[in-house]
Amino acid sequence: MMSAGVVINHIMVQLRDYIKTDTAAEVKAVLNMNLCEYTFRKNENPTELSTDTDATYEILLNYRDQLIIEGKAAATIENYGRELKKLLVWTGLPVKEIKERHINSYMAHGRIQRKWKDKTYNSKIRSLRAFFRWAYEYDVIPEDPMRRIKEIKEEFRMGSILSPEHREIMRCACRTSRELALVDLLYSSGGRISEICRLDRDGIDFSNRRMIIFGKGKKEREIYFSPQAKVHMTDYLKSRTDSSPALFVCARAPYRRLSDDGVRYILKQIQARDGRLAGLQISPHTFRRTCGTDMINRGAPAEMVQKKLGHENINTTLTCYAKISTAAVRDAERRYGAA
């Protein structure tokens, strides 16, 4: 048997090339806090643990390859892998030894200790269910431990949208043609932030104010943008001196393609310039939600809004994006209500 101190010292020696000298003490303190109550027995078969680890690693690689073959988005693949690794770390078990009770315990820990919200809980359930269903269908495991684990009912809350006044305040707070182009394009196109960031400048049809984007599942669709967005995108591109093919790039060299987080940062900067925007939840998705909601309130058929936003299910359009205004309800009552 070995004490925790001996094991920790061995670990610190092997980590010396991977951690900075000024953080080594903190790392050792964390290990001591978590392991000081344990004693350890050396495994008589040193290949046993590595075999389990290697087998799990191979399973994860095979699952990732399957997701790639199915055409899943990179963000989806990353999210599935992240959620699965969290379960494996928490249980400390290889994939083939995980049972229903282990997953139930993990999920209960998340609900009680981590205070997961209903949406977070269900998202993890869906990620784990997809993996274990695959593992069972391909005979990696003898039975599916997720078979009887169900999602919980979520309390739906409509996300925030921007009023016309707040959108105009955002526009007035912009200081560059890039900022104006971003704000106008996010709203008028209704595109997802990932779709907007993937756009290239040679893929924009300015004459007809349209562009081809690739949404979830690499599905292609055509979307349009406003005259305001056209003006500011044109001005922005004329001001560029770089050779990047991306429609939006960072403000400084080497002018990399603007990322999702980069757009979020720009919107926060714009919002901070005017106190009238304080307290509002403004994100790229806020503009997309506002676009869909405004179209519904102007009388656009739900099917048209669904096509513009790229929703596979029209219920998503009606439930998540259609916050019907009081004025629209009154107008509908006047036009279609009882005489």
Backbone hydrogen bonds, N-H to C=O, Kabsch-Sander energy under -0.5 kcal/mol:
donor,donor_aa,acceptor,acceptor_aa,energy
2,M,40,F,-3.5
4,A,38,Y,-0.7
7,V,3,S,-1.8
8,I,4,A,-2.9
9,N,5,G,-2.1
10,H,6,V,-2.0
11,I,7,V,-2.3
12,M,8,I,-2.7
13,V,9,N,-2.1
14,Q,10,H,-1.8
15,L,11,I,-1.5
16,R,12,M,-0.6
16,R,13,V,-0.7
18,Y,15,L,-2.5
19,I,15,L,-1.3
23,T,20,K,-1.3
24,A,20,K,-0.8
24,A,21,T,-0.7
25,A,21,T,-0.5
27,V,23,T,-2.3
28,K,24,A,-2.5
29,A,25,A,-2.1
30,V,26,E,-2.2
31,L,27,V,-2.3
32,N,28,K,-2.4
33,M,29,A,-2.4
34,N,30,V,-1.7
35,L,31,L,-2.0
36,C,32,N,-2.0
38,Y,35,L,-2.2
40,F,2,M,-3.1
48,E,45,N,-2.1
50,S,46,P,-0.6
51,T,47,T,-2.1
52,D,48,E,-1.8
53,T,49,L,-2.6
54,D,50,S,-3.0
55,A,51,T,-2.4
56,T,52,D,-2.3
57,Y,53,T,-2.5
58,E,54,D,-2.3
59,I,55,A,-2.1
60,L,56,T,-2.4
61,L,57,Y,-2.1
62,N,58,E,-2.4
63,Y,59,I,-2.3
64,R,60,L,-2.4
65,D,61,L,-2.4
66,Q,62,N,-1.9
67,L,63,Y,-2.1
68,I,64,R,-2.1
69,I,65,D,-2.3
70,E,66,Q,-2.0
71,G,68,I,-1.3
72,K,67,L,-2.4
77,I,73,A,-2.3
78,E,74,A,-2.4
79,N,75,A,-2.2
80,Y,76,T,-2.6
81,G,77,I,-2.3
82,R,78,E,-2.3
83,E,79,N,-2.4
84,L,80,Y,-2.1
85,K,81,G,-2.3
86,K,82,R,-1.8
87,L,83,E,-1.6
88,L,84,L,-2.3
89,V,85,K,-2.6
90,W,86,K,-2.2
91,T,87,L,-2.5
92,G,88,L,-2.2
97,E,94,P,-1.6
98,I,94,P,-0.5
98,I,95,V,-1.3
103,I,99,K,-1.7
104,N,100,E,-2.6
105,S,101,R,-2.1
106,Y,102,H,-2.2
107,M,103,I,-2.8
108,A,104,N,-2.4
109,H,105,S,-2.2
110,G,106,Y,-1.9
111,R,107,M,-2.2
112,I,108,A,-2.7
113,Q,109,H,-2.3
114,R,109,H,-1.5
116,W,110,G,-2.2
121,Y,117,K,-2.8
122,N,118,D,-2.5
123,S,119,K,-2.0
124,K,120,T,-2.1
125,I,121,Y,-2.0
126,R,122,N,-2.4
127,S,123,S,-2.0
128,L,124,K,-2.5
129,R,125,I,-2.7
130,A,126,R,-2.0
131,F,127,S,-1.5
132,F,128,L,-2.6
133,R,129,R,-2.2
134,W,130,A,-1.7
135,A,131,F,-2.8
136,Y,132,F,-2.1
137,E,133,R,-2.5
138,Y,134,W,-2.0
139,D,136,Y,-1.6
140,V,135,A,-2.9
141,I,135,A,-1.2
147,R,144,D,-1.3
149,I,146,M,-1.1
150,K,148,R,-0.7
156,F,154,E,-0.8
167,R,163,S,-2.3
168,E,164,P,-2.0
169,I,165,E,-2.2
170,M,166,H,-2.3
171,R,167,R,-2.1
172,C,168,E,-2.6
173,A,169,I,-1.5
174,C,170,M,-0.5
174,C,171,R,-1.1
180,L,176,T,-2.1
181,A,177,S,-2.6
182,L,178,R,-2.4
183,V,179,E,-2.5
184,D,180,L,-2.6
185,L,181,A,-2.4
186,L,182,L,-2.7
187,Y,183,V,-1.6
188,S,184,D,-2.6
189,S,185,L,-2.1
190,G,186,L,-0.9
196,I,192,R,-2.4
197,C,193,I,-2.3
198,R,194,S,-1.0
199,L,196,I,-1.2
201,R,245,P,-2.7
203,G,200,D,-1.6
204,I,201,R,-1.2
205,D,203,G,-0.5
205,D,210,R,-2.6
206,F,204,I,-1.0
209,R,205,D,-0.7
210,R,205,D,-2.0
211,M,223,I,-2.2
212,I,203,G,-0.8
213,I,211,M,-0.5
213,I,221,R,-2.6
215,G,213,I,-0.6
215,G,219,K,-3.3
218,K,215,G,-1.5
219,K,216,K,-1.1
221,R,213,I,-2.3
223,I,211,M,-2.5
225,F,209,R,-1.7
230,K,226,S,-2.0
231,V,227,P,-2.4
232,H,228,Q,-2.2
233,M,229,A,-2.5
234,T,230,K,-2.4
235,D,231,V,-2.3
236,Y,232,H,-2.3
237,L,233,M,-2.6
238,K,234,T,-2.1
239,S,235,D,-1.3
240,R,236,Y,-0.6
240,R,237,L,-0.7
247,L,199,L,-2.5
250,C,256,R,-2.6
255,Y,252,R,-2.3
258,L,248,F,-2.5
263,V,259,S,-2.0
264,R,260,D,-2.1
265,Y,261,D,-2.2
266,I,262,G,-2.0
267,L,263,V,-2.4
268,K,264,R,-1.9
269,Q,265,Y,-2.1
270,I,266,I,-2.3
271,Q,267,L,-2.5
272,A,268,K,-2.0
273,R,269,Q,-0.6
273,R,270,I,-1.2
274,D,271,Q,-1.3
277,L,274,D,-2.1
278,A,275,G,-1.4
280,L,277,L,-1.7
282,I,280,L,-1.0
283,S,281,Q,-0.6
286,T,283,S,-0.8
287,F,283,S,-1.0
288,R,284,P,-1.3
289,R,285,H,-2.8
290,T,286,T,-2.3
291,C,287,F,-2.4
292,G,288,R,-2.1
293,T,289,R,-2.4
294,D,290,T,-2.9
295,M,291,C,-2.0
296,I,292,G,-2.0
297,N,293,T,-2.4
298,R,294,D,-1.4
299,G,296,I,-1.5
300,A,295,M,-2.6
304,M,301,P,-0.7
305,V,301,P,-1.9
306,Q,302,A,-2.7
307,K,303,E,-2.0
308,K,304,M,-2.2
309,L,305,V,-2.5
310,G,306,Q,-1.3
311,H,306,Q,-2.0
316,T,313,N,-1.2
317,T,313,N,-0.9
318,L,314,I,-2.2
319,T,315,N,-2.8
320,C,316,T,-2.2
321,Y,316,T,-0.5
321,Y,317,T,-1.2
323,K,321,Y,-1.0
324,I,322,A,-1.3
329,V,325,S,-1.9
330,R,326,T,-2.5
331,D,327,A,-2.3
332,A,328,A,-2.3
333,E,329,V,-2.3
334,R,330,R,-2.3
335,R,331,D,-2.1
336,Y,332,A,-3.3
337,G,333,E,-1.8
